[in-house]
């Protein structure tokens, strides 16, 4: 997000605009917590994870009264347009403001990669790299001790991270919200890996799966003899959301922020700046908000075949 903030500020200044940052997301919008931002104010943030502006959940903004308060603050501070960097919740809020006749453009940023209007969002590749590093380390330990590992990654409603990390990391199985898999099925996959003479087994589980890592581990504890391997559980949790962004994410964030600035400059509002087919494009919010973005079908088909 910081790379996107940096690009939006500097490219906006190049348009001759005055740029402001909103601290603490929609909570700061309602409170009128705006800070003028010049080119030097965004120096040294490109390599930082997270967001220097901060973020916060804001139930008040979900109410009509809260949104009107935010709109009054924007107008009182003479803020003429807004760039919103975030995922589904943030962009839904931006769409609400747009429907109140306020100029808004979004930038796709969510590690879940479940936002329609962009093939990939800011943060996804860095989160995947972190998960993959964890998988590689766990596999080293697992092979040395002849163990199976359950690795739980983020993804409450979307299994993109789990699916891609599992394929890239050579997992024996992947458990995601979009594809219900019973513990017994996973136990059999681990057992078959043991019978094939493998030195270890790895299962990647999305936190939002019906049978998450905790439930899987409980089932396996009750059927330990069937697995062949001793079993351990690791939860990455918010480790995936930290760390320095990789080159891809820094460039993607810069490119999408440029797309948002250009959209504002040409008077195009109520849309999301995203990467589609290798090009930065804008997609109207009406085609983004509330749309369920499916997982790549070919990866879903390949995953069980690659694990054999």
LINCORDA-V457994 format. One record per pair of residues at least 24 apart in sequence whose C-alpha atoms are under 10 Angstrom apart, sorted by the first residue. I is the first residue (numbers start at 1). GAP is how many residues later the second one is. Records with the same first field share a line. If there is no record, write none. Layout:
I: GAP + GAP
This chain:
1: 44 + 45 + 47 + 48 + 49 + 50 + 51 + 52 + 84 + 85 + 106 + 107 + 108 + 109 + 121 + 122 + 244 + 248 + 249 + 252 + 253 + 256
2: 40 + 42 + 43 + 44 + 45 + 46 + 47 + 48 + 49 + 50 + 51 + 83 + 243 + 248 + 251 + 252
3: 39 + 41 + 42 + 43 + 44 + 45 + 46 + 47 + 48 + 119 + 242 + 246 + 247 + 248 + 249 + 250 + 251 + 252 + 253 + 254
4: 41 + 42 + 47 + 81 + 103 + 104 + 105 + 118 + 245 + 246 + 247 + 248 + 249 + 250 + 251 + 252 + 253 + 254 + 256
5: 32 + 37 + 40 + 41 + 46 + 47 + 48 + 78 + 79 + 80 + 248 + 249 + 252
6: 31 + 32 + 33 + 34 + 35 + 36 + 37 + 38 + 39 + 40 + 247 + 248 + 251
7: 32 + 35 + 39 + 243 + 244 + 246 + 247 + 248 + 249 + 250 + 251 + 254
8: 34 + 75 + 245 + 246 + 247 + 248 + 249 + 250 + 251 + 252 + 253 + 254
9: 27 + 28 + 29 + 30 + 31 + 32 + 33 + 248 + 249 + 252
10: 27 + 28 + 29 + 30 + 31 + 32 + 248 + 251
11: 28 + 243 + 246 + 247 + 249 + 250 + 251
12: 26 + 27 + 245 + 246 + 248 + 249 + 250 + 252 + 253
13: 24 + 25 + 26
14: 25
15: 246 + 247 + 250
17: 63 + 248
18: 61 + 62
19: 60 + 62 + 63
20: 59 + 62
21: 31 + 32 + 61 + 62
22: 31 + 32 + 33 + 60 + 61 + 62
23: 28 + 29 + 30 + 31 + 32 + 33
24: 27 + 28 + 29 + 30 + 31 + 32 + 33 + 34
25: 28 + 29 + 30 + 31 + 32 + 33 + 59 + 60 + 61 + 65
26: 29 + 30 + 31 + 32 + 33 + 34 + 35 + 36 + 40 + 41 + 44 + 58 + 64 + 67 + 68
27: 28 + 29 + 30 + 31 + 32 + 33 + 34 + 39 + 43
28: 25 + 26 + 27 + 28 + 30 + 42 + 45
29: 29 + 32 + 37 + 38 + 40 + 41 + 42 + 43 + 44 + 45
30: 28 + 30 + 31 + 36 + 37 + 38 + 39 + 40 + 41 + 42 + 43 + 44
31: 38 + 39 + 42
32: 37 + 38 + 39 + 40 + 41 + 42 + 44 + 45
33: 40
34: 39 + 40 + 43 + 45
46: 198 + 199 + 204 + 207 + 208
47: 196 + 197 + 198 + 199 + 200 + 203
48: 194 + 195 + 196 + 197 + 202
49: 74 + 77 + 192 + 193 + 194 + 195 + 196 + 197
50: 73 + 191 + 192 + 193 + 194 + 195
51: 34
55: 31
57: 32 + 33
61: 32 + 35
62: 27 + 30 + 31 + 34
64: 32
67: 26 + 27 + 29 + 30 + 33
68: 29 + 32
70: 27
71: 26 + 29 + 30 + 31
74: 28
75: 27
79: 24
80: 24
81: 24 + 183 + 188
82: 24 + 178 + 179 + 182 + 187
83: 24 + 174 + 177 + 178 + 181 + 186 + 189 + 190
84: 24 + 25 + 173 + 176 + 188
85: 24 + 25 + 37 + 168 + 171 + 172 + 175 + 187 + 188
86: 24 + 25 + 29 + 35 + 36
87: 24 + 25 + 26 + 27 + 28 + 29 + 34 + 35
88: 24 + 25 + 26 + 27 + 28 + 200 + 201 + 202 + 203
89: 26 + 200
91: 24 + 179 + 180 + 181 + 194 + 197 + 198
92: 193 + 194 + 196 + 197 + 198
93: 196
94: 176 + 177 + 178 + 191 + 195
95: 174 + 175 + 176 + 177 + 189 + 190 + 191 + 193 + 194
96: 174 + 189
97: 173
98: 171 + 172 + 173 + 187
99: 171
101: 168 + 169
102: 167 + 168
103: 161 + 164 + 165 + 166 + 167 + 168
104: 156 + 159 + 160 + 164 + 165 + 166 + 167 + 168 + 181
105: 152 + 154 + 155 + 156 + 157 + 158 + 159 + 163 + 164 + 165 + 166 + 167 + 168 + 177 + 178 + 179 + 180
106: 150 + 151 + 153 + 154 + 155 + 157 + 163 + 164 + 165 + 166 + 167 + 168 + 176 + 177 + 178 + 179
107: 146 + 148 + 149 + 150 + 151 + 152 + 153 + 154 + 164 + 165 + 166 + 167 + 168 + 175
108: 144 + 145 + 148 + 149 + 164 + 165 + 166 + 167
109: 140 + 143 + 144 + 147 + 164 + 165
110: 131
111: 43 + 44 + 49 + 50 + 129 + 130
112: 42 + 43 + 44 + 45 + 46 + 47 + 48 + 49 + 50
113: 42 + 45 + 46 + 47 + 48 + 180 + 181 + 182
114: 41 + 43 + 44 + 45 + 46 + 177 + 178 + 179 + 180 + 181
115: 157 + 159 + 173 + 174 + 175 + 176 + 177 + 178 + 179
116: 156 + 158 + 160 + 167 + 169 + 171 + 172 + 173 + 174 + 175 + 176 + 177 + 178
117: 154 + 155 + 156 + 157 + 158 + 159 + 164 + 165 + 166 + 167 + 168 + 170 + 171 + 172 + 174 + 176
118: 138 + 154 + 155 + 156 + 157 + 158 + 159 + 160 + 161 + 162 + 163 + 164 + 165 + 170 + 175
119: 155 + 156 + 157 + 158 + 159 + 160 + 174 + 177
120: 129 + 132 + 154 + 155 + 156 + 158
121: 128 + 131 + 132 + 135 + 152 + 153 + 154
122: 123 + 126 + 127 + 128 + 129 + 130 + 131 + 132 + 134 + 152 + 153
123: 117 + 118 + 119 + 122 + 123 + 125 + 126 + 127 + 129 + 130
124: 36 + 37 + 116 + 117 + 121 + 124 + 125
125: 36 + 120 + 121 + 122 + 123 + 124
126: 114 + 115 + 116 + 117 + 118 + 119 + 120 + 121 + 122 + 123 + 124
127: 26 + 27 + 34 + 38 + 111 + 112 + 113 + 114 + 115 + 116 + 117 + 118 + 119 + 122
128: 25 + 32 + 33 + 34 + 36 + 37 + 38 + 40 + 112 + 113
129: 36 + 39 + 111 + 116 + 117
130: 35 + 106 + 109 + 110 + 111 + 112 + 113 + 115
131: 30 + 31 + 33 + 34 + 35 + 37 + 38 + 73 + 105 + 108 + 109
132: 32 + 33 + 34 + 35 + 36 + 37 + 38
133: 32 + 36
134: 31 + 35 + 100 + 102 + 106
135: 30 + 31 + 33 + 34 + 35 + 36 + 67 + 68 + 69 + 99
136: 32 + 33 + 34
138: 62 + 63 + 64 + 94 + 96
139: 30 + 31 + 32 + 60 + 61 + 62 + 63
140: 60
141: 59
142: 57 + 58 + 59 + 60 + 87 + 88 + 89 + 90
143: 55 + 56 + 57 + 58
144: 55 + 56
145: 54 + 55 + 84 + 85
146: 48 + 52 + 53 + 54 + 55 + 82 + 83 + 84 + 85
147: 47 + 51 + 52 + 53 + 54 + 55 + 80 + 81 + 82 + 83 + 84 + 85
148: 24 + 42 + 43 + 45 + 46 + 51 + 52 + 53 + 54 + 55 + 79 + 80 + 81 + 82 + 83 + 84 + 85
149: 41 + 51 + 52 + 53 + 54 + 55 + 64 + 68 + 80 + 81 + 82 + 83 + 84 + 85
150: 24 + 51 + 52 + 53 + 54 + 55 + 62 + 63 + 64 + 66 + 67 + 81 + 82 + 83 + 84 + 85
151: 51 + 52 + 53 + 54 + 55 + 56 + 61 + 62 + 81 + 82 + 83 + 84 + 85
152: 51 + 52 + 53 + 54 + 55 + 56 + 57 + 60 + 61 + 62 + 81 + 82 + 83 + 84 + 85
153: 51 + 52 + 53 + 54 + 55 + 59 + 60 + 81 + 82 + 83 + 84 + 85 + 86 + 87
154: 51 + 52 + 53 + 54 + 81 + 82 + 83 + 84 + 85 + 86 + 87
155: 50 + 51 + 52 + 53 + 54 + 82
156: 50 + 51 + 52 + 53 + 54
157: 49 + 50 + 51 + 52
158: 48 + 49 + 50 + 51 + 134 + 135 + 136 + 137
159: 46 + 47 + 48 + 49 + 50 + 135 + 136
160: 46 + 134 + 135 + 136 + 139 + 140
161: 43 + 44 + 45 + 79
162: 41 + 42 + 43 + 44 + 45
163: 41 + 42 + 43 + 132 + 133 + 136 + 137 + 140
164: 40 + 131 + 132 + 135 + 136 + 139
165: 39 + 40
166: 36 + 37 + 38 + 39 + 137 + 141
167: 37 + 132 + 133 + 135 + 136 + 137 + 139 + 140
168: 135
169: 33 + 34 + 35
170: 31 + 32 + 33 + 34 + 133 + 136 + 137 + 138
171: 30 + 31 + 32 + 33 + 132 + 133 + 135 + 136 + 137
172: 28 + 29 + 30 + 31 + 32 + 131 + 132 + 133 + 134 + 135 + 136
173: 28 + 29 + 30 + 31 + 32 + 130 + 131 + 133 + 134 + 135
174: 28 + 29 + 30 + 31 + 32 + 126 + 129 + 130 + 133
175: 28 + 29 + 30 + 31 + 32 + 33 + 34 + 35 + 36 + 37 + 38 + 41
176: 28 + 29 + 30 + 31 + 32 + 33 + 34 + 35 + 36
177: 28 + 29 + 30 + 31 + 32 + 33 + 34 + 35
178: 28 + 30 + 31 + 32 + 116 + 117 + 122
179: 30 + 31 + 121
180: 29 + 30 + 31
181: 28 + 29 + 30
182: 28 + 29 + 34 + 37
183: 28 + 29 + 30 + 32 + 33 + 34 + 35 + 36 + 37
184: 32 + 35 + 36 + 39
186: 30 + 34 + 41
187: 29 + 32 + 33 + 36 + 37 + 39 + 40 + 41
188: 38 + 39
189: 38 + 115 + 118 + 119
190: 36 + 37 + 38 + 39 + 41
191: 34 + 35 + 36 + 37 + 38
192: 34 + 35 + 36 + 116
193: 34 + 35 + 36 + 114 + 115
194: 32 + 33 + 34 + 35
195: 32 + 33
196: 112
198: 31
199: 30
200: 28 + 29 + 30 + 31
201: 26 + 28 + 29 + 30
202: 29 + 30
203: 30
204: 30 + 31
205: 30
206: 29
207: 28 + 29 + 30
252: 28
255: 24 + 25
256: 24 + 25 + 26
